[in-house]
């Protein structure tokens, strides 16, 4: 048995202080909210000055195949650092710990999956009352049962195959999302919808628009409901339960369930928006269940003239603008009143239904890919503890090991 410090070149955390923001600098100051299960999300990460990055980088020294672990607030989210351009421009706030594996002793991918398998134990080591913290001294003392390097490589190959499939599906989802958003812009921004060559245009508060289209406040065609906190949640559903929609659930996290009584219920074609916190104004579609208290549900009341897909794409298109209008100092909140008073274009029924029919197969494919990823993650997470502990012995299995895992 070895401690994490025994098999690492460095176990540290991010800067115990702040940095100066510089939007667009390309130097990232990542916090625990930006670390998902398996990847670093740069979409909402702070960007800082190069001088502050260089100063903080001396502490964190991030490189490809390092492991990052959230150690404050939400404990135990992890990512294996990829060989990507952002890696050499990333440093961290103190809520993220960095583990630099000693590759003479351990395969980085194996260590990442080993820590993932022991995440519940790591979380149990955290202390604190107002906010949980996993101290560096406890992380360094954490015991790790290290098998021989050939076995490590086989284990890494097994679970890397799962994550490669998940990553491939994520890339396909990203492409489909871009296709759908581009279609929205073509039809509703550039007015290049089918038959646009013969359309006549007229003046409106939003400029020249096709005849027969209307300009109305979003509130007149949308029902909005803020989510609520359930009385009780469960990891496994009982009779009558529905899925509880939380931010993690929208991103493919482990599902939770609750009784639907007196809660706001979302249907698959509703749009869900994050209303509170650093991810406010982020939107999602394709989920059904009880809406959590940090989320809001938008539902079109005139689907024949304002398709659920048009609503989702409109909110997605305006997400950055909405976020710039957030209210609240300590914790940002989406400005519901600003969003609902936005003027939107209401097309003719023919255009609205045509857009829905065009988007439906794209959105359905996105949801299928997300469902496949959920199954892959669930299967991977069931196998992890069995293989990492040796309950399922893979040392004698004939497993193809990628060449890079051998070097």
Secondary structure, DSSP 8 states (H G I E B T S, - for coil): -EETTTTEEEEEE-BSS---B-TT-S-EEE-GGGB-SSSB--TT-EEB-HHHHHHHHHHH---TT-EEEE-BSSTT-EEE--S-GGGGGEEEBTTEEEEEE-TTT--HHHHHHHHHHTHHHHHHT-B-SSS-B--HHHHHT-EE----HHHHHHHHHHHHHHHHHHHHHHHHHHHHHHHHHHHHHHHHTS---TTGGG--EE--TTSSEETT-EEEEGGGTEEEEE----S--BSS--TTEEEEE-HHHHTT---EEEE-TTS-EE-TTSEEEE-BSTTTT-EEES--EEE-TTEEEEEES-TTTS-HHHHHHHHHHTHHHHHHT-B-SSS-B--HHHHHT-EEEE--HHHHHHHHHHHHHHHHHHHHHHHHHHHHHHHHHHHHHHHHTTSS--TTS-----HHHH-
